[in-house]
Amino acid sequence: MDLLHLEDLRGILLGERDSGTLVQIPHDLYQTTALLIKTLQQEVIIMDDPFSDEARILIEKVASIRTTAEELFHLRSEKIVSLAQSQADGSYIEREELRMLIPAELEMFNRIVDGIRTCRIALIEWKAIGRSPIPIRVEIPERISDIPISAGNEPVSQADSVAMTSVIDPGSLETVASSDLVTESPVRAYEQEEGWTPSDDEDDEPFAYTLVRVLADMEPFMGVDGRTYEISTGDILTLPGRNAEVLAERDIVLNINPG
């Protein structure tokens, strides 16, 4: 898995901003972004001085990566909501645009469509009350071509790692199938690393926090977790363990962790 760089992520964001429709992004973009953040955070943690300029630059880079990824998610989510509304209304949607969805986005799209249709039946289509709504889902797997479809358009099980693209016309309830993609469940990036086991990292954040009492005033600083801390004499708060350790050595805080 190749790590993205901040410049790459910003380029993808600019492309998404400039396009009125969804643009194609790597299917593992968010996983590789999470792995990049984790890698940079680990570099900060092992530094002798987490308050050094070098550490500060890395922490600010992590913050920039987070902000860029969040904005990209927001932009794409707005477009997905619009697509889902059109799908729920029975409007025509370009199949190519649906292929721009990565697996987790596809799940969001389907949930929104199902929710709108279910709510419409309950609130507006009174004749449908008492009948179970038929969920109409679109399944766009990963972008891999030439995957066989079973004879007679029978649904292909997930165990066979084959997925179908299903778009149901509300009038005819006919299913249009396509097999040029493969679905996969989104996982955390580091779960894909060779040799990874759940015990290696049970938390999303690689930080241990320490309860401290502040012994001396200090200018606001950015912790290794990317948060800005303002501390004054007498404060009792939790700090990232690496920051607390260095500040304790400088007699600025006192470690009061129980035990």
Disulfide bonds with the S-S distance in Angstrom:
none
